[in-house]
């Protein structure tokens, strides 16, 4: 079920109306669990059993880890659970990828392996779900969190529908704890949550879904013009940010209206002044997950520059592969890993102190980020080669005026919505007395969203992850 759909609006409205009529937070949890199953099952009921099985595996393994006496037993349960989770993720997400890669290699030597055409269906949001469950089990193994013994509470945490399909990847110490106590609303929470919902829908419908068709028309094999590639890359950067941020804001707003607090998954990443700063702002929950469960356990920056560079490249390559089963995602991750390594090796400040330094850091970071987006959006090595070849032809043709206007309009709209989020929606009413300004701003966003509603596309870029 998509956030940008009538069934979701009806489901959430029904849950919200019933939710605070229930006196017990345990009854509220039961309602949320039922709603989450409906939400996920709306896409395909067959995969509910898979997600339930993965959740119950983590639930049971965490209890076994906590009750195990010796480290050997604890380690065995951890390894069993993590390997099982990753094996399931690998099969559903990467079987087609590796099967097609092997088939192509065999075809190159004259062998036709039709049996490698697997056509495995990718379960919705399995990557988010798997990483959240692994983080829970590892945290219990590290004795940073106690295992949850209520299966109902754990399943509600595991299936919580506002953040199930688009994140953020939450830690148990933050989100699971909120299912164990009563939830209440106050005026500021309601105001901010509604503001985040409106802003999220505007980001998704007005900006992301306006940029999407233009990007699709430009990222094509044989694209002849360098200017088209440039505009396509900038517009894709706008699209993916508005798309993912929009869903994250909707998730945070929905959770807020139910009395929950989700972490911020984006904090104005296009203001970053270094690659490291970018990854502290972009997809924050995934960045922290990779740092805490891959980068640091492999040695991080504790074993010299050579090990640091190797671990950075491996971590970012895995981060790229998490995004999709294709070599362009791996290349995108390695590209960012090289940028992070260069900043570290040459001791470039991650937070320059002078205005000139900050501008230089911002400009170089944005060049890296948007070159990376062209790799991310390309559908394969052939597409990457085609895009590079087009950069030799910088003729200006009439269509580029239209692309320029669209790019400038959508970039300015994105900047405006970022400003509204930071300076109007997130400001408590005691610090921002311009109630009429907030009302006019939200009213304008709602009006724009309604005007663009017939143009929305039901897809969400991160559904595939």
C-alpha positions in Angstrom: 0.0 0.0 0.0 1.4 3.3 -1.0 1.3 6.4 1.2 0.1 8.3 -1.9 -3.2 6.4 -2.3 -6.8 6.5 -1.1 -6.7 3.1 0.6 -3.8 4.3 2.9 -5.6 7.6 3.8 -8.8 5.5 4.7 -6.7 3.0 6.7 -4.8 5.7 8.6 -8.0 7.7 9.3 -9.7 4.6 10.7 -6.8 3.7 12.9 -6.5 7.3 14.2 -10.2 7.5 15.0 -10.1 4.2 17.0 -6.6 4.5 18.4 -7.2 7.0 21.2 -10.6 5.5 22.1 -8.7 2.5 23.4 -7.7 2.9 27.0 -4.8 0.5 27.1 -1.6 1.0 25.2 -1.5 -2.8 24.7 -4.9 -2.6 23.0 -3.5 0.2 20.9 -0.5 -2.0 20.0 -2.9 -4.8 18.9 -4.8 -2.3 16.7 -1.4 -1.2 15.2 -0.4 -4.8 14.5 -3.6 -5.5 12.7 -3.4 -2.3 10.7 0.2 -3.1 9.8 -0.7 -6.5 8.5 -3.4 -5.0 6.4 -1.0 -2.3 5.2 1.7 -4.8 4.1 -0.7 -7.5 2.9 -2.5 -5.0 0.6 0.6 -5.4 -1.7 0.8 -9.2 -1.5 -0.6 -11.3 1.4 1.7 -14.2 0.5 4.8 -12.4 1.8 3.3 -11.7 5.2 4.3 -15.1 6.4 7.9 -14.5 5.2 8.1 -11.2 7.2 6.4 -12.8 10.2 8.9 -15.7 10.0 11.9 -13.3 9.9 10.5 -11.4 12.9 9.9 -14.5 15.0 13.4 -15.8 14.2 14.9 -12.6 15.6 12.5 -12.6 18.6 13.5 -16.1 19.5 17.2 -15.7 18.8 17.5 -12.6 21.0 15.9 -14.5 23.9 18.2 -17.4 23.4 21.2 -15.1 23.3 20.2 -13.4 26.5 19.6 -16.7 28.3 22.7 -18.4 27.0 25.4 -19.0 29.6 28.5 -19.3 27.6 29.9 -17.1 24.8 29.9 -20.0 22.4 26.1 -20.5 22.6 25.6 -16.7 22.4 27.8 -16.5 19.3 26.1 -19.5 17.7 22.6 -18.0 18.0 23.8 -14.7 16.7 25.5 -16.2 13.7 22.6 -18.5 13.0 20.1 -15.6 13.1 22.2 -13.1 11.1 23.2 -15.7 8.4 19.5 -16.8 8.0 18.3 -13.2 7.7 21.0 -12.3 5.2 20.5 -15.6 3.2 16.8 -14.8 2.9 17.6 -11.2 1.8 20.3 -12.4 -0.6 17.9 -14.9 -2.3 15.0 -12.6 -2.8 17.1 -9.5 -3.7 20.1 -10.9 -5.5 19.2 -14.2 -7.0 18.0 -12.6 -10.3 21.1 -10.4 -10.4 23.7 -13.1 -9.9 21.7 -15.5 -12.0 21.6 -13.1 -15.0 25.3 -12.2 -14.5 26.3 -15.8 -14.6 24.1 -16.5 -17.5 25.7 -13.6 -19.4 29.1 -15.0 -18.7 28.2 -18.5 -19.8 26.6 -17.1 -23.0 29.9 -15.4 -23.7 31.5 -18.8 -24.0 28.7 -20.4 -26.0 26.7 -22.0 -23.1 23.0 -21.1 -22.8 21.8 -21.5 -19.2 18.1 -20.8 -19.4 17.6 -22.3 -16.0 19.4 -19.2 -14.5 16.4 -17.0 -15.4 14.8 -17.2 -12.0 12.3 -14.4 -12.0 12.3 -14.2 -8.1 9.8 -11.6 -6.8 11.3 -9.1 -4.4 9.3 -8.7 -1.2 8.4 -5.1 -0.5 10.8 -3.4 2.0 12.7 -6.6 2.9 16.0 -4.6 3.1 14.7 -2.2 5.7 13.0 -4.9 7.6 16.1 -7.2 7.6 18.5 -4.5 8.7 16.3 -3.4 11.6 15.9 -7.0 12.8 19.7 -7.6 12.6 20.4 -4.4 14.5 18.0 -5.6 17.3 19.7 -9.1 17.6 23.2 -7.7 17.5 22.3 -5.1 20.2 21.0 -7.8 22.4 24.2 -9.8 21.8 26.3 -6.8 22.7 24.2 -6.4 25.9 23.2 -2.9 24.8 19.6 -3.9 24.9 17.5 -6.5 26.7 15.6 -9.0 24.7 11.9 -8.3 24.4 9.8 -11.2 25.8 6.3 -10.0 24.7 5.9 -11.4 21.2 2.9 -9.1 20.5 5.0 -6.0 21.4 7.9 -7.2 19.3 5.8 -7.9 16.3 4.2 -4.5 16.5 7.6 -2.9 16.6 8.7 -5.1 13.7 5.7 -4.4 11.5 5.0 -0.8 12.5 3.4 0.4 9.3 4.4 4.1 9.2 8.1 3.2 8.9 7.9 -0.4 7.5 8.3 0.3 3.8 10.5 3.4 3.8 12.3 3.5 7.1 14.0 4.9 9.0 15.8 1.8 10.2 15.0 2.2 13.9 16.9 0.8 16.9 15.0 -1.1 19.5 16.3 1.2 22.3 14.5 4.1 20.6 11.3 2.7 18.9 10.6 -0.6 20.7 10.7 1.2 24.1 7.8 3.4 22.9 5.5 0.4 22.5 5.9 -0.4 26.2 4.3 2.8 27.6 1.2 4.9 27.1 1.3 7.5 24.3 -0.1 11.0 24.5 -0.5 13.9 22.1 0.1 17.6 22.8 -0.7 20.6 20.6 2.8 21.1 19.4 3.2 17.4 18.4 -0.1 17.6 16.5 0.9 20.8 14.7 4.3 19.5 13.7 3.0 16.1 12.6 0.3 17.7 10.4 2.9 20.1 9.0 5.2 17.2 8.2 2.4 15.2 6.5 1.5 18.2 4.3 5.1 18.9 3.5 5.8 15.2 2.8 2.9 15.0 0.3 4.0 18.2 -1.4 7.6 16.9 -1.7 6.3 13.6 -3.2 3.5 14.8 -5.4 4.5 18.3 -6.5 8.3 17.9 -6.8 9.3 14.2 -7.1 6.5 13.2 -9.4 7.0 16.3 -11.5 10.7 15.6 -12.0 10.2 11.8 -12.6 8.8 11.8 -16.1 11.4 14.4 -17.3 14.2 12.3 -15.8 12.9 9.1 -17.4 12.8 10.8 -20.8 16.4 12.0 -20.6 18.1 8.9 -19.1 17.9 6.9 -22.3 20.6 5.0 -24.3 22.0 7.1 -27.1 21.2 10.4 -25.4 23.0 12.8 -27.8 23.4 16.0 -25.7 25.6 16.9 -22.8 23.2 19.5 -21.6 20.4 16.9 -21.4 22.6 14.7 -19.2 23.4 17.7 -17.0 19.8 18.6 -16.5 18.8 15.0 -16.1 21.3 14.5 -13.3 20.3 17.6 -11.4 16.6 16.7 -11.8 17.2 13.2 -10.6 19.0 14.5 -7.5 15.9 16.6 -6.9 13.6 13.7 -7.6 15.2 11.1 -5.4 15.6 13.6 -2.5 12.0 14.8 -2.7 10.7 11.3 -3.1 12.6 9.7 -0.2 12.3 12.7 2.0 8.6 13.0 1.2 7.9 9.5 2.3 10.1 9.9 5.4 8.2 13.1 6.4 4.9 11.3 5.9 6.1 8.4 8.0 7.3 10.7 10.8 4.0 12.7 10.6 1.8 9.6 10.8 3.9 8.2 13.7 3.7 11.5 15.5 -0.1 11.5 15.3 -0.1 8.1 16.9 2.2 9.3 19.7 5.5 7.9 18.4 8.7 9.7 17.6 10.8 8.4 14.6 14.3 9.6 14.1 15.1 12.1 11.4 16.3 10.2 8.3 17.3 13.4 6.3 18.7 16.7 7.5 19.2 18.9 4.5 21.9 16.8 2.7 22.4 19.3 -0.1 23.8 21.7 2.4 26.7 19.3 3.2 30.2 20.7 3.0 32.1 17.3 2.8 31.3 13.7 1.7 31.3 12.7 5.4 28.9 15.6 6.2 26.6 14.4 3.3 26.4 10.9 4.8 25.6 12.3 8.2 22.6 14.1 6.6 21.5 11.6 3.8 19.6 8.4 4.8 20.9 8.8 8.3 19.6 5.5 9.7 21.3 3.5 6.9 24.6 5.5 7.4 24.5 4.8 11.1 23.7 1.1 10.5 26.6 0.7 8.2 28.9 2.5 10.5 27.9 0.6 13.7 27.5 -2.9 12.2 30.0 -3.0 9.3 32.6 -0.2 9.4 33.5 -0.2 13.1 33.4 -4.0 13.6 35.9 -4.3 10.6 38.3 -2.0 12.3 37.1 1.4 11.2 39.9 3.9 11.5 41.8 2.1 14.3 44.2 0.1 12.2 46.0 2.6 10.0 45.2 4.3 6.7 45.4 1.2 4.5 42.8 -0.7 6.6 40.6 2.4 6.9 40.5 2.9 3.1 39.8 -0.8 2.5 37.0 -0.9 5.1 35.5 2.4 3.7 35.4 1.0 0.2 33.9 -2.3 1.3 31.3 -0.6 3.6 30.2 1.8 0.8 30.1 -1.0 -1.8 27.8 -3.0 0.5 25.7 0.2 1.0 25.5 0.5 -2.8 24.5 -3.1 -3.2 21.8 -2.7 -0.5 20.2 -0.1 -2.7 19.8 -2.5 -5.6 21.0 -5.7 -7.3 22.9 -4.1 -10.1 26.6 -3.2 -10.8 25.8 0.5 -11.1 24.8 0.6 -7.4 28.0 -1.1 -6.4 29.9 1.4 -8.6 28.0 4.3 -6.9 28.9 3.0 -3.5 32.6 2.6 -4.4 32.6 6.1 -5.9 31.4 7.5 -2.6 33.9 5.3 -0.7 36.7 6.7 -2.7 35.6 10.3 -2.0 35.4 9.6 1.8 38.9 7.9 1.6 40.4 10.9 -0.2 39.1 13.4 2.3 40.5 11.3 5.1 43.9 10.6 3.4 44.5 14.2 2.6 43.1 15.4 5.9 40.6 17.7 4.3 38.3 19.3 7.0 34.9 17.8 7.2 33.6 21.0 8.6 35.6 23.9 7.1 35.6 27.0 9.3 36.0 29.9 6.9 33.3 31.0 4.4 35.6 30.3 1.4 36.4 26.9 2.8 32.8 26.1 3.4 31.8 27.2 -0.1 34.7 25.1 -1.6 33.7 22.1 0.5 30.0 22.5 -0.5 30.8 22.8 -4.2 33.2 19.9 -4.4 30.8 17.7 -2.3 27.8 18.6 -4.6 29.9 17.7 -7.7 30.7 14.3 -6.1 27.1 13.7 -5.1 25.5 14.6 -8.4 28.1 12.7 -10.5 27.2 9.8 -8.2 23.5 10.3 -8.9 24.2 9.7 -12.6 25.8 6.4 -11.7 22.9 5.5 -9.4 20.3 6.3 -12.1 22.0 4.6 -15.0 20.6 1.1 -15.7 23.9 -0.6 -16.4 27.4 -0.2 -17.9 26.0 0.4 -21.3 24.0 3.3 -20.1 26.9 4.8 -18.2 29.1 4.6 -21.4 26.3 6.2 -23.4 26.0 9.1 -20.9 29.8 9.7 -20.9 29.8 9.6 -24.8 27.1 12.3 -24.9 29.3 14.7 -22.9 31.3 15.5 -26.1 28.3 17.3 -27.6 27.3 20.5 -25.9 25.0 22.0 -28.5 22.2 24.1 -27.1 18.8 23.2 -28.7 15.3 24.6 -28.0 14.3 21.8 -25.7 17.1 22.9 -23.3 15.2 26.1 -22.5 12.3 24.0 -21.3 14.6 21.8 -19.3 16.4 24.8 -17.8 13.0 26.3 -16.7 11.9 23.0 -15.2 15.2 22.5 -13.4 15.3 26.0 -11.9 11.6 25.8 -10.9 11.9 22.4 -9.1 15.2 23.3 -7.4 13.7 26.5 -6.1 10.6 24.7 -5.0 12.8 22.1 -3.1 14.8 24.9 -1.4 11.6 26.6 -0.4 10.1 23.5 1.1 13.3 22.8 3.0 13.1 26.4 4.4 9.5 25.9 5.4 10.4 22.6 7.2 13.2 24.1 9.2 11.9 27.6 9.9 8.1 27.2 10.1 7.0 23.6 10.7 9.8 22.6 13.2 9.6 25.8 15.2 7.5 25.5 18.3 4.6 28.0 18.5 6.3 29.8 21.4 9.2 30.7 19.1 7.2 31.4 16.0 4.1 33.6 16.6 3.2 34.1 13.0 0.3 31.7 13.1 -1.2 33.3 10.0 2.0 32.6 8.1 2.0 29.0 9.1 -1.6 28.6 8.1 -1.1 30.4 4.7 2.0 28.3 4.0 0.3 25.0 4.7 -2.8 26.1 2.8 -0.7 26.9 -0.2 1.1 23.5 0.0 -2.2 21.7 0.2 -3.6 23.6 -2.8 -0.5 22.8 -4.9 -0.7 19.2 -3.9 -4.3 19.0 -5.0 -3.5 20.7 -8.3 -0.8 18.2 -9.0 -2.6 15.1 -7.6 -3.7 13.8 -11.0 -0.1 13.7 -12.0 1.1 11.5 -9.2 2.7 8.2 -10.0 2.0 5.4 -7.4 5.6 4.2 -7.5 8.2 5.1 -4.9 11.9 4.9 -5.8 12.9 3.1 -2.5 10.2 0.5 -2.8 12.8 -1.6 -4.6 15.1 -1.5 -1.7 
